[in-house]
Amino acid sequence: MKIFKSILLIGLTLLLFNCHADDDQSKENRTPSAFVLTEGAATNIGIPFNWTASIDPDDDDVVYAVYLNNNLLIEDLNALTYVIEYSLFVFGENTILVIASDSSGGATEQELVVNLIS
C-alpha cells in the first residue's frame, strides 16, 4: 500500500509541474484576409459592388457589412455583391466601405470612392 501511495504522489507531482498557465488560454484571433472591392456595371436600379471572398485563417465564418458615406446599409451579409440604389448616393464623391468580419471580432475592410455626376 505504501508503494501505491508513493507512485500516486509522484504521478500527481509530475502532473502539477507539467501544467502551464497558458494551457487554459485560447488562441489569439487572426483577422480575415484582405479582399478586392470593385464597382460593377450600372443597372437601372443602382450600382452593384462586388468583392472577392475574405478567408478567415481560423476557419471562422466571415460576413460582410456595406457602408455608403459612413451610413450602414446592410450587415451580416453572406453574399459577395450588393447593389446600392441611386437614390442613396450624393452627387460628387461617395465612399463605399465593405467590412469583412469573423465571429471572434476580427475585421478587414476595403474602401472604394466613386464619383456620381448628374
Steps between C-alpha positions, in 0.01 A plus 500: 500500500791732579641448148161584345481828698854590397427436133178698525680790668775502234240486222303794642819700548604442138152595382507828692843598368400430141203737510571844359310822558452547125331161459164654587530800270345483157685590182519860390245576230640582157315738269343393172717538190503804276254501211446701182204740470387604151221701341276312259313624195216737588147364465162672487471448881842605620868412504612151603814464708679168501783360707707186516457269795688579817641184657533469875823323603325365812217351289243733656200594285547834323212744448500842335365843580454770235518873573434796275641833617534364857137378507442129555293354217511130588682269740539125551505458122624166366493603133798645312298773331263777596306749283480854633198688368560832326278687747749428781795667327587868520628690198876509500722267702348201677697265722406133502645298787469123530607334825564127520470377858528167674301370793789568740519875436770511231436735207655607171369784289522632146392842378411628156418858400262556210411831344134541408435771243163622380 
